[in-house]
Amino acid sequence: MVRVGEAKELRALPRDRSRRRVEHDLTFQWQIVEGPGALAGMHDQAVTFLAPDEPGLTRVKVTVRQRDVVCSGEGLITVTHELMGQLGSATVSSQGLPGYTFERAPGGSWRSRRDAERNVIVINNGHRDFVYASRSKSLKLRYLVRLYAKELVMHNFVGLPADQLLERMVELSLRTEEHL
């Protein structure tokens, strides 16, 4: 996970079949397969990933060559913009307010979903409602707040009937929009 606008070092650690480190005669080729961001030092064992200014998911691939042997690996980077900053440089907790990130899925019917493992709300920025709400900053902010409220209510009130879930969502939406 990387915060928007920040940089993070990525490192390839090649190993043989016996799980021992391979360190000699290696060439590295890094690339962004999908998503926003940039890489610096794409031919080194370690590269710097430069996160974009908007949240999103980025898939990075590294190809390592040693003479005739070629291996590759991929990783998924979550670029997140947290609504409430964390203290210090602690790792992401699975409790507290989650951050959010974007995933582009234009054909998908889902608007948002919660990734509990990474404590992030993933928002479909390809959904027609998101595209419509992006016409203005205030409309987009209100849309994001509603999705955020939906995910928090679904997570915190598991098992409640639909009418009570909707009541909690209206309550949370009212309280958050008051502070926009």
C-alpha positions in Angstrom: 0.0 0.0 0.0 1.2 3.5 -0.9 -0.4 6.9 -0.1 -1.3 9.1 -3.0 1.7 11.3 -4.2 4.3 9.3 -2.2 7.1 6.9 -3.3 7.8 3.3 -2.2 10.7 1.1 -2.9 10.0 -2.2 -4.6 12.6 -5.0 -4.6 13.0 -8.3 -6.5 14.5 -11.1 -4.6 15.2 -14.0 -7.0 15.5 -17.5 -5.6 16.3 -20.9 -7.1 14.2 -24.0 -6.8 15.8 -24.8 -3.4 14.7 -21.3 -2.2 18.3 -20.0 -2.0 19.0 -16.4 -3.1 20.4 -15.9 -6.6 22.6 -12.9 -6.9 25.0 -13.2 -9.9 24.6 -12.4 -13.6 21.1 -11.0 -13.2 19.3 -8.5 -15.3 16.0 -6.9 -14.2 13.2 -5.3 -16.3 10.3 -3.7 -14.4 7.1 -2.4 -16.0 3.7 -1.2 -15.0 1.2 -3.7 -16.5 -2.0 -1.9 -15.5 -3.0 1.2 -13.6 -1.5 4.6 -12.8 1.9 5.5 -11.4 5.5 5.5 -12.6 8.7 3.6 -11.9 12.2 5.0 -11.5 15.3 2.7 -12.1 13.5 0.1 -14.2 16.7 -2.0 -14.8 17.8 -2.3 -11.2 17.0 -4.9 -8.6 15.2 -2.2 -6.6 12.9 0.4 -8.2 11.0 3.3 -6.8 7.3 3.4 -7.4 5.9 6.9 -7.7 2.2 6.9 -6.7 -0.2 9.1 -8.7 -2.3 11.9 -7.1 -5.5 9.8 -7.4 -6.1 6.5 -5.5 -6.2 3.3 -7.6 -4.8 -0.2 -8.1 -1.5 -0.7 -10.0 -0.2 -4.0 -11.2 3.7 -4.1 -11.5 5.7 -6.9 -13.2 9.4 -7.7 -13.0 11.2 -10.0 -15.3 14.6 -11.4 -14.2 17.1 -13.0 -16.6 20.2 -15.1 -15.8 21.7 -16.2 -19.0 19.0 -18.5 -20.6 16.7 -18.6 -17.6 13.9 -16.1 -17.5 11.5 -15.7 -14.6 8.9 -13.1 -13.8 6.6 -12.0 -11.0 3.8 -9.6 -10.4 2.5 -7.5 -7.5 -0.6 -5.4 -6.9 0.0 -2.0 -5.3 -2.9 -0.2 -3.6 -2.6 3.6 -3.9 -4.9 4.9 -1.2 -6.0 8.3 0.0 -6.9 7.9 3.7 -9.8 9.9 5.0 -8.1 10.0 8.5 -4.3 9.9 8.5 -2.6 7.4 10.6 -0.1 8.3 13.3 3.5 7.5 12.5 4.5 4.9 10.0 2.6 2.0 11.5 1.3 -0.7 9.3 -2.3 -0.7 8.3 -4.6 -1.9 11.1 -7.7 -3.9 10.3 -9.7 -1.7 12.7 -10.6 2.0 12.6 -11.7 4.0 9.6 -10.5 2.4 6.3 -8.8 4.2 3.5 -10.2 4.1 0.0 -8.9 3.4 -3.4 -10.2 3.2 -7.0 -10.5 0.2 -9.3 -11.7 0.8 -12.9 -14.4 -1.8 -13.8 -16.7 0.0 -16.3 -18.8 -3.1 -17.0 -19.2 -4.0 -13.4 -22.5 -3.4 -11.6 -20.8 -2.9 -8.2 -20.2 0.6 -6.9 -17.9 -0.2 -4.0 -16.8 -3.1 -1.8 -14.7 -3.4 1.3 -11.4 -5.2 1.3 -11.1 -6.2 5.0 -7.6 -7.7 4.6 -6.2 -4.3 3.6 -8.8 -2.2 5.4 -9.6 -0.3 2.3 -12.9 0.5 0.5 -12.5 -0.2 -3.2 -14.6 2.2 -5.4 -15.5 1.4 -9.0 -14.5 4.6 -10.8 -15.7 3.1 -14.1 -19.3 2.8 -12.8 -21.7 5.1 -14.6 -22.8 6.7 -11.3 -19.2 7.6 -10.5 -18.6 9.0 -14.0 -21.8 11.1 -13.6 -20.8 12.3 -10.1 -17.3 13.3 -11.3 -18.8 16.3 -13.2 -18.2 18.5 -10.1 -16.0 18.2 -7.0 -18.9 18.6 -4.6 -21.1 16.0 -6.3 -18.1 13.6 -6.4 -17.4 14.1 -2.7 -21.0 13.5 -1.7 -21.1 10.3 -3.8 -17.9 9.0 -2.2 -19.3 9.8 1.3 -22.4 7.8 0.5 -20.4 4.8 -0.7 -18.2 5.1 2.4 -21.3 5.2 4.6 -22.8 2.2 2.9 -19.6 0.1 3.4 -19.3 1.2 7.1 -22.9 0.4 7.8 -22.7 -3.0 6.1 -19.5 -3.9 8.0 -20.6 -2.7 11.5 -24.3 -3.8 11.5 -24.1 -7.4 10.1 -27.3 -9.3 10.4 -29.7 -6.4 10.8 -32.8 -6.4 8.6 -32.6 -4.2 5.4 -34.9 -1.5 6.9 -32.6 -1.0 9.9 -29.5 -1.0 7.7 -31.0 1.8 5.6 -31.9 3.8 8.8 -28.3 3.6 10.0 -27.1 4.6 6.5 -29.4 7.7 6.5 -28.1 8.6 10.0 -24.5 8.3 9.1 -25.0 10.2 5.8 -26.7 13.0 7.6 -23.9 13.3 10.2 -21.1 13.2 7.6 -22.7 15.6 5.1 -23.1 18.1 7.9 -19.3 18.4 8.0 -18.6 18.6 4.3 
